[in-house]
Amino acid sequence: MNRSVGLQSSPSAASSPRPAPTDWRQESEATCGMACRYHRAVDNLNLQALYMITKTQKIGDAVQSSQDADKTNARIALGPFCKTADEDLKDCYTRYQQFSGLALREIYQSLGETKDAIARLTSGRKTDGSVANETVVTYATGENALPYMPEIPTLSQLEDSYLKGKLKANGSKYSAGEIQKWSQDLVVSNPKAKFLEFLPKTVSGNPYRDDDTTYRLNMLKRNDDGAPSGVDKRLTDAKYDKAVKTVQDYAKDAKDGKVVEHAKVIAPSKTLKTDDKITYDSITQARSVLNSKLEDSAKKPETTSDRTPAGKDPKAKPTPGLSGAPVITNQASNGAAGSAQDVRVGAGGNGARAPSGMKTYGDEETVQRPPEMKNSRYLNYDLEDFMKDIGSVTESK
């Protein structure tokens, strides 16, 4: 399974960033900015996507294994996707693939729409991704912008988030009603209104600079009036219809009492490693992929190019603030300028928790922000690579 996570760096508009808070959640909207909030959502979706794709692949490998221990781990990870405690694992896994296919389509769409929202925060952005040929005044906070850096949650943070969501306690049982509702929630009533089409080419994260960068964003295909105009037929194809039927049949079986509530709820916890090895390994690998690319980028020399916003006069150096001077800040346009990096990330295909040669991060290990960090970092799971990965793990083997 090949997947790409582009980690792109771009300079902040601030020349003297203020000290980083101990936790980005302490940032107010005025200091973090709207684009910053959307980027946090992108980071969350990246982790969800990588985790689900990795877990689907690992379960498939375990189901095909000749080792009894692997098959036992697969049955634990599949949980309620087996209708009974002894249902054939291949049937359970096929059902899991169908569920995953629908969930990953939802994440794909959300990820693209979030990137579209970030792109549209740029003043003067047109529906085709270009901008009006003019210098504009954009929103600025009056505070020095802090270069953006993703923070990949630790296992305890994931557990805390799970518990705050008031989800089922670790070790409890699923009820037939919960299984039915869970199944029905995945089926979109009008997929053609949900799965919208994106422009075939990505757009520059900061179109006001004369030098284009590899900091790229997706945008929805829109009419001249700005309304979304296309449906992504790859997300509403026959495979989607097949998955919907599988989910609906499962929901009906749950309602009719044909699904035995045998599986225990296994939630993020300190005992996850022993409770559910495949789920634990999948979370660890997804975290390691993102953290390692982030740490590698943070160690590389940062750009020394002109970090001032580009307008009609690229040599102009307006002062950030509320004075009305033309300024592009992280709050408005993500500070995309200067050099950037696209980093290809492969899963390795060897079933290890992290791809060969990549560091495996501990449950509570995080990447520390460099003390003199000047350029923002943006993790980006390329949508085309994401689409290929969805196909690679949801096809029957």
N, C-alpha and C positions, 0 to 999 in steps of 0.2 A: 504494500500500500504506500503510495507516494502522496505526500501532502506538502503544501507550501505555506509557510507562515512568513510573510515579508515583514521584516522589522526595519522601519524606515526612520531616519533621523533628520530633523530639521531644526533650524535655530529659532529660539524665542526672540521676540521683539525687544525684550528687556536687556539692558546692558549690565545691570546689577541685580540679579534675581534675589528676592528676599529669602530668608532661610526656609527650608522645607519643614512642614509640620510633621509631627510624629506619625500622623495618620491622615491620609488624603480626605477621609470622611469629615475631618474638622474644617475643610475648606468650605467657605460660603459660595453661593453662586456668583457673587461679585468678584471673589478672588480666584475661584476655579474657572468660572465662565461656562457658558452654555456648551461650547464645543468640548470642553473638558468633561462635562457630564456625559455627553454622548460617547466620548472616547472610553469612559469607564464602562459604558454599556457594551461597546464593541469588545473590550477586554473580557467581559463576562461571557459574551456569546462565543468568542474564540475558544475559551476554556471548555464551555459546554459542548461545542462541536467536536473538538479534539478528543474529549473524554468519551463521548458517545460513539464516535467512529472507532476509537481504540478498543473500547469495551466490546463492541459488536464483532470486531475482528478477533479479539482474544477468545471470546466465547466460541466462535466458529472453529478456531484452531483446536480448542479443548474438546469440542464435540467430535471432531474427526480423529482425535488422538486415540491410540490403543491403550493408553494408561488409565487404569481405574480411577486414580487420584484426580486426573484431569477431568474425567467425566463427572466425578463428584463435585468438583469446583464449578463446572459448567452448570450443573443442576442448581447449585446454590445461587449462582449469579443470575440464572434465568428466573428463579423465584416463581411468582404467580403466572408466568408465561407458560408453564406446564399446567394443564388442566387438572392433572392428578399427580400424585407423588411418584408414579412409575410410568408416566407417559413417555413415549419414545423421544429421546433428546433431539433428534433431527426435526421432529414435528414441532417441538417447543421452540427450537431455534428459528425455524422458518417463520413462526408466528412473531417471534421477537424481531426478526428482520423487517417484517411488515410494519410493526409498530415504530421501530427506529426510523424507517424510511419516511413515515409521516412526520415524526418529531423533527428529524433533520431538515425536512423541507421547510418547516415552520422557522427553524433557527436560521436557515439560509435566507429566507425572506426578511426576517427581522434584522439580520446582519446587514443586508444590502440597503434596507430602508434607513437604518441608523446612519450608514455612511452617506446616504443621500441627504439626510438632515444636516450632517456636518458640512457637506459641500454647499448646501443652500444657505448656510449662515454667512457665507461670503457675500458682502454687498455687491450688487450689480450682476450676480450670477444669472446667466440665461438658461433656458431649458435644455440647451445642447451642451451645457457645461462650460461654455466660454463666458466672458464677462464683457460688460459695456466698456468701450475704449475711453475711459475717463478716470480721473482721480476722484475717489470718493472718501467721505469721512465715515469711519466706522466706529462702533462702540468701543470705548476704552474705560477702564475702571479707575484710572488715576493711580493705580498701584503697579509696581514692577511685577511683570508676569513671571510665574515660576515655570521653567521648562517642564514639559509633561513627561512622566515616566510611569508606565503601567506597574501595577502591584498585583502579583498573582497570589490569590488567597492561600493560606495554609490550611491544613486539614482541620485544625481546631476552629478556624474562622468559618470553614464550610459547615462544620457541625453547629456552630453558633447560629449561622444563618438558617440552617435547617430547623433548629429548635424554635427560633423566633417566628418561623413560618407556621408554627403550630401543626406540623405534620405528624404522622403517626410515630409513636415512640419505638425505639429500637427493640426488636424482639417481639413486638405485638403481631397480630394477625390481620390480614386483609379480609374485609367482609365482601359478600357477593355484590352488595349495592355499591361499594367503593370501586370494585373492579369494573362494574358496569359503567359508572360515571366516568372513571378514568379512561375507559375505551371510547366512550361517546365524545369526550372532550377533544380527542385527537382528530375527529372527522370534521372538516370544514364544510359548513352548509353550502357555501358558494365559492368553490376554489378559484373560479375565474375572476372573482372580485378580490381574492386574497393574494394569489400568486402572480404578482405583477412583473413585467419585463423591465430589465435594466438596459441602459445603453450598451452597445457592444464593446465600446472602448471606455476605459476609466478616464477620469479627468484630473487635472492637476489640483493638488491640495491647496496651493496658493497661486491662483492664476494671475495675480498682480505682479508677479516677478517676471522679468524678462527671461531669466534662465529657468527652464522647466526642470523639475526634479522627479525622482521616482517615488515621491510621496503622492500616492494616487488614491482616488476615491471613486466609488460607484455612484451613478445617478439613475433614477428611474426614467424610463422613456415617457415623455410627456407631450401633450398637444401644445399648440401655441398659447392656449389659455392657462397652461400649467397643470392641467389635470392628467393623471396617469393614463396612458393610452394603449398599453400592450399587455398581453397575458403570456407568461412564460410557459409554453406548451410542454417543456421538459418536466415541469412540476405537476402538470395536470394530464399526463399521458396514461396509457393503459396500465402501467405499473402502479400509478396512483390509485386507479380504480380497483385494481386487485387488492392493494393494501387496505383500502377502505372496506371492501367486502370482508376481508379477514377480521378486521377490527370490529365491524358490526356483528359478524357471526359470533365472535367471542363475547361481546356484550350481551347478546341474546342468550347464549349458553349460561352466562353468569346469572341472568335474570331467571332462567328456567331451572337453576340449581344444578347445572351440569358441570360447573367448575367447583372443585373441592378447594376450600380455603385452607390449604396445607402449608403454604409458604409463609415464612416469617419476614417481617419488615427488617431490612438491614440498612441502617442509616449511617451517615458519616459519624465516626466515633473513634476513640483510642483503640478499640478492639477490632476495627474494621479489617486489619491485616490478617487476623485469625478467623474472623467471622465470614469474610468473603474475599478470598485471595484475588480473584479476577477483577472485582470492582476496585479493590485497593491498588492493584498494579496499574489499572487503567487511569485512575486519578493521579497516581504518582508519575506515570509516563507523560500524561498531558501537562502536568505542572512542570516537569523537567524540560520538556520541549520548549515551552514558552520562557521559563526562567533562564535556561542556558543560552538561548538566542539573545535574550535581553542582557544578560551579563556579558556575553561576548561583545555586543555592540557598545556597552558602557565602557569597556576597556580600550576601545579603539580611539585614535586621535579624532578630535572633533574638527569640524570645518572651520577654516579661518577666513572664509569668504565674507563679503559685506553682508551684515545681518539686518540692515535697515530695510524697511518696506520699499517695494518698487512701485512708483507711480509714473507720472509723465516724466519726471526727472529722477532717474534711478540714483543719482548722486545726492539727492536731497536727504537730509537727516532730521526729519521732524521730531519734536519732543513728545513722547507719549504722555497722555494726560487727558484732561477734559477741556482743553483749550480750543478744540475744534480743528487741530492740525490733522492732516491726512495720516492715519496710522493703521497698520494692520497688526492686530495683537492675537495672542493665543485665544482670547475670548471670542474673537469674531471669525478668524480664518485659520486657526490652528498653527500659526506661525510657520507655515511651510515655506522654506527657502533654503538656498545653499545646497550642499551635498546630501545624499540620502542613500540608503542601502536596501536592496531586496535580497533576502536570505532564504534560500531553498532549504526546506526541512524534510528529511525522509524518515519514515518510521523504522526502516531497517529490515522489517519483515522477519525478524528472528524471535519474536515473542518476548524479548527482554523488556524490562520495565522502562528502559530508555534506549533509544537507538544506539548502535555500536559507536563507541568513542564519545558519547555524550554523557555528561555528568548526571547522576541521579540525585535529585534534591530530597532532603529529609522532609518529614511531615511538617515541620515548623520552620524550615529554612526558607529565607527570602533573599532577594537581590537588593543590595544596598545602593542607594543613589550616590553617584560620585560627588564628592564635596564641591567640586568646581564645575559641575555639569552646566553646559551652555545650550546644548541642542536637545530639543524634545525627541522622545522616542515614541513610535507608534507601531504596535503589533497589528499585522494585517493578514488575515486568512483570505487569500485570493479566492473570489467567488467561483471562478472556473475550476480551480483546483478542488474547492469544496464540492462542487457538483460532481466531479470525477470520483471523489472519495465516497460520496453518498452511493454512487453506482457500484463501486468496488466492494462495499460491505453489505449491500442489500440484495445483490444478485444471488440466486440459488447456486450452491456449489455441487 
